Each structure stands twice: as structure tokens, then as C-alpha cells.
Amino acid sequence: MFDYAGHGLLASAVKRPLPGDGPQAIGAILDRQLRLDPHRLALVGRSARYTYGELDQQVARAAAVFHAQGIRQYDRVAACLPNDVDIIVALLACARLGAIWVGVNRPLAAPEKAYILADCGAMLYLTDTQGSEEIASQRPELPALRRVICAEREAAACEWRELLQAAPPEKSPALEVDPFAPAAIAYTSGTTGRPKGAVHSHHNILLPGVIKVEQREFGPEDTQGVMLPLTILNLVVLAPMVAFQLGACCVLMDSLKPQDIARWVREERVRHFASVPTVIQDLLTSPLVAPEDLATLGHPDIGGASISSECQRLYRERFGRPLTVAYGMTEAPTIVARVAHAHAGAGSEPQEELCGTAVEQVEIVIVDQDDRPLPQGELRADMRQARQQRALCPRVHHDAGLLEPAGGHGSRAARRHLPHRRYRLSGCRRAALHSRPAERPDHSRRGQRLPRRGGARTVHASRRCGGGGAGNQR
């Protein structure tokens, strides 16, 4: 049993299983497709291509490696690796053991990486040669860190590869994992201070994929791509988690160069990816990218920053399909609001500052600093306070919409016939929203190492996901 109180977390009193016949915990995410078609392609990276059966074998070997290194349930395993098959294999192996995954962004300086490793209490750290060298000087500050493993495949002596080859998959221990127990910690960027860790359960990480399966927006033939760093948990949720729940393939792109992205999309027939405005601009302006290169691509989700209406219009004209503008949060995890292309109208684009309406599994609630709901209508924040908090708070309008009723997953019929309040958020910037999950932190334990409440507090996004999971830290 996870010690929620000991970590300053409040466990959810409501624990509803995810709907459908899919996995309830991340470690079982491959099981359905293994029964249906283990020879279907599951994962593509620069160094390897795995079917579901082959990926399952690699994950079993990695779990055996972690177990041999002393990793047990709720221990933290951190990774700072590029987008390739090893980071996904390690993440799934971690989930099978009930350990907690922590992604460490590669561009961070050595002291910043060390802070995250110390803050989460990582016991094992997977990284490349450079990462191993730069963390060596920080080891005295990392008493919990027992092992650093080099997982650079190009290195002459790749310890991770050697350990995987030597580990028999049948040695992987079987473990019953609580879907509502912590599965991963996602760290914020630290814009308003030190990075803060958001603790997410298996349930919450899998929920966005369940919604995608239920909506039938994508199917097993719709390859999901990812070019943004998979050390960011939001990208793990949006790409490999969704792909595996669909029984589809996930393509791991290891370059942000427009010609490389175009090649990945063309050769692997990528149907969808989530990206940022700078990548879209590069795809638009590069002479090395032709419209036919992106012929299989549907409507990419674009977030991370505002994208101009002109850029959206040019993308539609050049590549023949509109973009879907989205707003995501580390604490959610991932997308909480979206402006679908269908809402923009024919020949028009969404307003540049429009965040959209809440996605099906999220309800947006406007509260004051004491968490009391504010009345309906337009809300304008004190801009001096917003500037002090380094966040431009949004204008919020009440709007009629169809959103799943709070407290249940619902069905399409329910969403059609049970109208629910939906807020349209305009002009949001990062850190302007904070999630309020089912497990909320116990603020009487602020002395704990786990993160404190921070950032803009004017607007909170209340996650009513039919159960919740491990609590996000604020």
C-alpha cells in the first residue's frame, strides 16, 4: 500500500475503473493486442522496429534488469534519453514493477537535472554517456541514487544493451499494480521558481487514451507520431499510450528538422502527432518539405504557445487540412482544452488567443483563492497580480456545450442528451491554469520534499475524470 500521507498526498475516496475492455494499469497496456495480433507493428525508432510481441519481450527483459538492480514497487526510476525505443521499453518495464517513472529533460543543466533526481528520490538513472559524465560531479548531492546506467546505443560499450541481452524475460516478476497508485512524476518548467512535480496515477495517464478509443477518432491503422521529447510525460500520454490503447503503431522521431519530420511522416505513414507552432512554421517554410510528404497526416494538435491565424491559414492552404489548437498542462496530464477545426467554420481559423472548450474528461471550474466557485460570466484577473506571477490569466466566458457530466465517464448518447456547462478560455498562457485532481495535496505537510503550490492561482482546471488517481502536486 502506497503511503499517501507520508508523501503529503490525499488518496481519492472514489475509484471507478476505466470503461471498456482496455488496461487498468500501464503495465498491461500491450496485453489486448498481444492476444489479437502480436505480429502487428507497435514501435518504430531509429535503432529498432518492434512488433507487439517483440516489444513485450523487450519490456519483460527490462523489468528483469530493473528488478535485479533492486528496483521495487514505488521506487523512482529516472531517464534522460532521446526519442528512441529504449525510453518506451524502460517506461513500460517500470510500470510493470509498480515503480514510479520520472522523465528528465535533456536540455537542462547538470545542477537542474540533479535537483529533479534529488527531489524525486530517484534510485536508478538511465542516460547517455554525456549524462553519466555530467551527473558524476553531482553524486554527493544524490544519496538515494544507487545506479546510473548508460543507455547510449551508439556507444562502443552500451551497458543497457548488454544488460537487456543478458536478462531472460521469464525472470520478470509478476505484480498486481493498483491503477490508482502513482505511476509517474512530471516536473513543471520552473518558470515561477523551482520545478514542481505532478504525481500521476496509472488511471489518469491512461484516461486520455480511453477517451480516444471511445470516440473512435483513430483506429489501429492510424499511426501516432511524436517528435517532441518523450521525457515530457504529456507526450508519453499523447503518443505511445494512445497508440498502444488503439492497437496502433507509435513512431518515435528523433529530430525536429522539418525535412526529417516530413521523411518520418511519409515513410511511416504517420496519421497524427502533437507539436508546437515553431515546428509548423518550419514545415511551412522549408523548401525540403512538399505537400505530398504530409499526405497521410490528419489534423495535428498544436499547443505550447499561441499560433497565429495566418499561420493556420497557410498550413490549411499548403497541406490541405486544418490544425487543431490545444492547451495542455503538466498537472492534468496533457490536453485540457481544444479548439477543433470543425468549430472554426469553413474557410476560417480559430482566434489566435482562443484555448477552446474542455475536452471530454475535464471540467473547467473557475474558483477563487479559497477554491470557492465563482459565479458565471466573464472574469478578468488583476493584471498586476498576473504579471507578478509571470502568467497572463485568461478571460473566461460561460458557454453552452456538451460535456460529460461530472463524476462519470458517460457515453456518446449521454453527452448528446445531457448538456453540461463548458467554459471557453481566451488568452491563456502557460502557468495560468492548475489542475485540481481527485487526490489533492495535504498542505499541512509543506515541509515535505514533494512540490508546493505555485504559479498563477486565479484559474483552476478541475479534473472530474470518474475516479482520479495519485494526486498532482501544487
Secondary structure, DSSP 8 states (H G I E B T S, - for coil): ---TGGGTB---S-----SSSS-SSGGGTTHHHHHH-TTSEEEE-SS-EEEHHHHHHHHHHHHHHHHHTT--TT-EEEEE--SSHHHHHHHHHHHHTT-EEEE--TTS-HHHHHHHHHHHTEEEEEE-HHHHHHHHTTGGG-TT--EEEE--TTSSS-HHHHHHHHS-GGGS------TTSEEEEEE---TTSS--EEEEEHHHHHHHHHHHHHHTSS-TT-EEEE-S-TTSHHHHIIIIIHHHHHT--EEE-----HHHHHHHHHHHTEEEEEE-HHHHHHHHH-TT--GGGGTT----EE-SS---HHHHHHHHHHHSS--EEEEEETTTTEEEEEE-HHHH-TT----TTEEEEE-TT-EEE-B-TTS-B--SS-B---HHHHHHTT----EEEEE------TTS---HHHHHHS---EEEEES--TTSEEEE-SS-B-GGGTTSSS----S--SEEEE---SS--S----
